[in-house]
């Protein structure tokens, strides 16, 4: 069974920055395209950033493009999300998972809460 553990969230003022981490275990991490997802209260979970297995290609949702950067360290089985110029609408629980989720639908971690507020 895959284990995904997110960390790095917190309370930050608008315009601030946070760096999220997601550690994966029990898998050959480098072969999987990974993504960061988020779910705000009362909303569906959405995919905001994607990175290929080797880390040579990334994609972003329009809402975060130019502000968020996804990266990975395959030696550490970890994917990161650097979030800059945060906005109140970025407030959500952030999760990592494979893209597409597919058979990993039962492996969602606990997520990490990001709250952007003054």
Order of alpha helices (4+ residues) and beta strands (2+ residues): beta-beta-beta-beta-beta-beta-beta-beta-beta-beta
